[in-house]
């Protein structure tokens, strides 16, 4: 049995629930500190899994091993860190509908980068799947036409649009770099997840406030979303190795629909018809993409 499809489903559920967990349990905790702590949890989970499974832990007392890790993981970790900073600009300068729609462009960027950098083409079925998932991303984030949303000024809005598109491109670039490291360099996904977390922590360390420990003591439940995100990051590494970076994007889109349904239940509102239509469409696109790889 191929457990990667089950992992993709769990990643989708986690992506859908994560915004709710973060809003409920991380208020009052510094964002940079949260990301740093998430990486620390991820490192612990990865090392624990390698030890329990009897996997070989590289000898990092060797300078050659550190150089290998630096060359394979530091660049995508830095790109992810930059993309996260740019994404914050997009969050603050655009409305939620615009942001959620534009961020899905990373699916297209991933495919284009894979084709341009590595001559990795897409089958007709995969191209159809990309079209379905982008259309579904737009569909599930359409606003209610009866509600007029108040947005930021035009100048601020366009700043947010550019930042969100840039964040999408950076995320896609980092994912492609990860795909190369995991597939073309035979790097174990668990080890590589730990390395990404380590180098990401190195880049984040200067921005972590000195009072993060006190914040954690005041808000101990913030560990829940941290652990969920860290575990999902490990699963994502496996999915990227198995199906490629674009397949992970499908999980994110399905997570948007999952989040919409969960919030409808929590607030006792009926889900929109577009959400009910979007979920099976994303499932269909995921199947089309992963079951029809290039020959």
C-alpha positions as CSV (number, residue, x, y, z in Angstrom):
1,X,0.0,0.0,0.0
2,X,1.3,3.5,-0.9
3,X,1.1,5.5,2.3
4,X,2.1,8.7,0.6
5,X,-1.5,9.4,-0.4
6,X,-2.6,9.0,3.2
7,X,0.2,11.4,4.2
8,X,-1.0,13.9,1.6
9,X,-4.5,13.7,3.1
10,X,-3.1,14.3,6.6
11,X,-1.0,17.2,5.4
12,X,-4.2,18.7,3.9
13,X,-6.1,18.4,7.1
14,X,-3.2,19.9,9.1
15,X,-3.0,22.8,6.6
16,X,-6.7,23.4,7.0
17,X,-6.6,23.3,10.9
18,X,-3.3,25.1,11.3
19,X,-4.7,28.7,11.0
20,X,-7.3,27.9,13.7
21,X,-4.7,26.4,16.0
22,X,-2.4,29.3,15.5
23,X,-5.0,31.9,16.2
24,X,-6.3,30.1,19.3
25,X,-3.0,29.2,21.0
26,X,-0.2,31.5,19.9
27,X,-1.5,34.9,20.7
28,X,1.1,36.8,22.7
29,X,4.0,34.8,21.4
30,X,6.6,36.4,19.0
31,X,6.3,35.1,15.4
32,X,10.1,34.8,14.8
33,X,10.3,32.9,18.1
34,X,7.5,30.6,17.1
35,X,9.2,29.7,13.8
36,X,12.5,29.2,15.5
37,X,10.9,26.9,18.1
38,X,9.0,25.0,15.4
39,X,12.3,24.2,13.8
40,X,13.7,23.1,17.1
41,X,10.7,20.7,17.6
42,X,11.2,19.4,14.0
43,X,14.9,18.7,14.6
44,X,14.0,16.7,17.7
45,X,11.3,14.7,15.9
46,X,13.7,13.9,13.0
47,X,16.5,12.8,15.2
48,X,14.2,10.8,17.4
49,X,12.7,9.0,14.3
50,X,16.2,8.3,12.9
51,X,17.3,6.8,16.2
52,X,14.2,4.7,16.8
53,X,14.2,3.4,13.2
54,X,17.9,2.4,13.5
55,X,18.7,4.8,10.7
56,X,22.3,6.0,10.3
57,X,23.0,9.4,11.7
58,X,25.7,11.2,9.7
59,X,29.0,12.0,11.5
60,X,28.7,15.7,11.8
61,X,32.1,15.9,13.5
62,X,33.4,15.7,9.9
63,X,33.9,19.0,8.1
64,X,33.0,17.2,4.9
65,X,29.6,16.3,6.2
66,X,28.9,19.9,7.3
67,X,29.9,21.1,3.9
68,X,27.5,18.7,2.3
69,X,24.7,19.8,4.5
70,X,25.5,23.4,3.9
71,X,25.6,23.0,0.1
72,X,22.3,21.1,0.0
73,X,20.1,22.6,2.7
74,X,21.3,26.1,3.5
75,X,20.2,27.8,0.3
76,X,16.6,26.5,0.3
77,X,16.4,27.2,4.1
78,X,17.4,30.8,3.4
79,X,14.9,31.1,0.5
80,X,12.2,29.8,2.8
81,X,13.1,32.3,5.4
82,X,13.1,35.2,2.9
83,X,9.8,34.0,1.5
84,X,8.2,33.9,5.0
85,X,9.3,37.5,5.6
86,X,7.9,38.6,2.2
87,X,4.7,36.7,2.9
88,X,4.1,38.8,6.0
89,X,4.1,41.9,3.8
90,X,1.5,40.3,1.6
91,X,-0.6,39.3,4.6
92,X,-0.7,42.9,5.9
93,X,-1.3,44.7,2.6
94,X,-3.9,42.6,0.9
95,X,-7.3,41.2,1.8
96,X,-7.6,37.5,2.5
97,X,-9.3,36.7,-0.8
98,X,-6.6,38.3,-2.9
99,X,-3.8,36.7,-0.8
100,X,-5.2,33.2,-0.9
101,X,-5.8,33.4,-4.6
102,X,-2.3,34.8,-5.5
103,X,-0.4,32.4,-3.2
104,X,-1.6,29.5,-5.3
105,X,0.6,30.7,-8.1
106,X,3.4,28.7,-6.5
107,X,1.9,25.7,-8.2
108,X,2.5,27.2,-11.6
109,X,5.9,28.5,-10.6
110,X,6.9,25.0,-9.4
111,X,6.0,23.5,-12.7
112,X,7.6,26.3,-14.8
113,X,10.8,26.1,-12.8
114,X,11.0,22.4,-13.0
115,X,10.6,22.6,-16.8
116,X,13.0,25.6,-17.3
117,X,15.8,24.5,-14.9
118,X,15.7,20.7,-15.3
119,X,13.7,20.1,-18.6
120,X,11.0,18.3,-16.6
121,X,7.9,18.4,-18.7
122,X,4.3,17.8,-17.7
123,X,2.0,15.2,-19.2
124,X,-1.3,16.4,-20.6
125,X,-3.0,14.9,-17.5
126,X,-0.7,16.9,-15.2
127,X,-1.3,20.1,-17.2
128,X,-5.1,19.5,-16.8
129,X,-4.6,18.8,-13.1
130,X,-2.7,22.2,-12.7
131,X,-5.5,23.9,-14.5
132,X,-8.1,22.3,-12.2
133,X,-6.3,23.1,-9.0
134,X,-5.7,26.8,-10.0
135,X,-9.3,27.2,-11.0
136,X,-10.4,25.5,-7.7
137,X,-8.1,27.8,-5.7
138,X,-9.9,30.8,-7.3
139,X,-13.3,29.1,-6.8
140,X,-13.0,28.4,-3.1
141,X,-11.7,31.9,-2.3
142,X,-14.4,33.8,-4.1
143,X,-16.0,36.4,-1.8
144,X,-19.7,36.6,-1.1
145,X,-21.0,39.0,-3.7
146,X,-23.5,40.4,-1.3
147,X,-20.7,41.7,1.0
148,X,-18.7,44.6,0.0
149,X,-15.2,44.3,1.5
150,X,-13.2,47.3,2.6
151,X,-9.6,47.0,1.4
152,X,-6.4,49.0,1.8
153,X,-5.4,51.8,-0.4
154,X,-4.5,51.1,-4.0
155,X,-0.8,51.7,-3.4
156,X,-0.7,49.5,-0.4
157,X,-2.7,46.8,-2.1
158,X,-0.4,46.6,-5.1
159,X,2.6,46.4,-2.7
160,X,0.8,43.4,-1.2
161,X,0.1,41.9,-4.6
162,X,3.8,42.1,-5.6
163,X,4.9,40.7,-2.3
164,X,2.5,37.8,-2.4
165,X,3.5,36.9,-5.9
166,X,7.2,37.1,-4.9
167,X,6.4,34.9,-1.9
168,X,4.8,32.3,-4.2
169,X,7.9,32.4,-6.5
170,X,10.3,32.0,-3.6
171,X,8.3,29.2,-2.1
172,X,8.3,27.4,-5.4
173,X,12.0,28.0,-5.9
174,X,12.8,26.6,-2.5
175,X,10.6,23.5,-3.1
176,X,12.4,22.8,-6.4
177,X,15.8,23.1,-4.7
178,X,14.5,20.6,-2.0
179,X,13.3,18.3,-4.8
180,X,16.7,18.3,-6.4
181,X,18.4,17.6,-3.1
182,X,16.0,14.7,-2.2
183,X,15.8,13.1,-5.6
184,X,19.1,13.8,-7.4
185,X,21.5,13.6,-4.4
186,X,19.9,10.7,-2.6
187,X,19.5,12.6,0.7
188,X,17.2,11.0,3.2
189,X,14.0,12.9,3.7
190,X,14.1,12.8,7.5
191,X,17.7,13.9,7.6
192,X,17.1,16.6,5.1
193,X,14.1,17.9,7.0
194,X,16.3,18.2,10.1
195,X,19.0,20.0,8.1
196,X,16.4,22.5,6.7
197,X,15.2,23.1,10.2
198,X,18.7,23.6,11.5
199,X,19.8,26.1,8.9
200,X,16.5,27.9,9.1
201,X,17.1,28.3,12.8
202,X,20.5,29.7,12.1
203,X,19.0,32.4,9.8
204,X,16.2,33.1,12.3
205,X,18.3,33.3,15.5
206,X,19.3,37.0,15.3
207,X,15.5,37.9,15.2
208,X,14.4,35.8,18.1
209,X,13.6,37.9,21.2
210,X,15.3,37.3,24.5
211,X,11.9,36.9,26.3
212,X,10.7,34.0,24.2
213,X,11.0,31.6,27.1
214,X,8.8,33.8,29.3
215,X,6.2,34.0,26.5
216,X,6.2,30.2,26.2
217,X,5.5,29.9,29.9
218,X,2.5,32.2,29.7
219,X,1.1,30.4,26.6
220,X,2.1,26.7,27.0
221,X,-0.5,25.5,24.5
222,X,1.4,27.2,21.6
223,X,3.3,23.9,21.5
224,X,0.3,22.2,19.8
225,X,0.5,24.1,16.5
226,X,4.3,24.1,16.7
227,X,4.3,20.3,16.9
228,X,1.6,19.9,14.2
229,X,3.5,22.1,11.8
230,X,6.8,20.4,12.6
231,X,5.4,16.9,12.0
232,X,3.7,18.1,8.8
233,X,7.1,19.5,7.6
234,X,8.6,16.0,7.9
235,X,5.7,14.4,6.0
236,X,6.0,17.1,3.3
237,X,9.6,16.1,2.7
238,X,8.5,12.5,2.1
239,X,5.7,13.7,-0.3
240,X,8.1,15.9,-2.2
241,X,10.5,13.1,-2.7
242,X,7.8,10.7,-3.8
243,X,5.6,12.9,-6.0
244,X,7.5,16.2,-6.4
245,X,7.0,19.8,-5.1
246,X,3.8,20.5,-7.1
247,X,2.0,17.6,-5.4
248,X,2.6,19.4,-2.1
249,X,0.8,22.4,-3.5
250,X,-2.3,20.4,-4.1
251,X,-2.3,19.5,-0.3
252,X,-2.2,23.2,0.5
253,X,-5.2,24.0,-1.8
254,X,-7.2,21.2,-0.3
255,X,-6.2,22.5,3.1
256,X,-7.9,25.8,2.1
257,X,-11.1,24.0,1.4
258,X,-10.8,22.0,4.7
259,X,-10.3,25.2,6.7
260,X,-13.4,26.7,5.1
261,X,-15.5,23.6,6.0
262,X,-14.1,23.5,9.6
263,X,-14.8,27.2,10.2
264,X,-18.3,26.8,8.8
265,X,-18.9,24.0,11.4
266,X,-17.3,26.0,14.3
267,X,-19.4,29.1,13.5
268,X,-22.5,27.0,12.7
269,X,-22.8,28.3,9.1
270,X,-23.5,26.3,6.1
271,X,-20.5,25.8,3.9
272,X,-20.6,27.6,0.5
273,X,-21.5,25.5,-2.5
274,X,-18.2,26.4,-4.1
275,X,-16.4,24.8,-1.1
276,X,-18.4,21.6,-1.5
277,X,-17.6,21.5,-5.2
278,X,-13.9,22.5,-4.8
279,X,-12.9,19.6,-2.5
280,X,-13.7,16.8,-4.9
281,X,-12.1,18.8,-7.7
282,X,-8.8,19.0,-5.8
283,X,-9.0,15.3,-5.0
284,X,-9.4,14.6,-8.7
285,X,-6.5,16.9,-9.7
286,X,-4.3,15.3,-7.1
287,X,-5.0,11.9,-8.5
288,X,-4.5,13.1,-12.1
289,X,-1.1,14.7,-11.3
290,X,0.4,11.9,-9.2
291,X,-0.8,9.0,-11.2
292,X,0.3,10.3,-14.6
293,X,4.1,11.1,-14.3
294,X,6.2,11.9,-17.4
295,X,7.5,8.8,-19.1
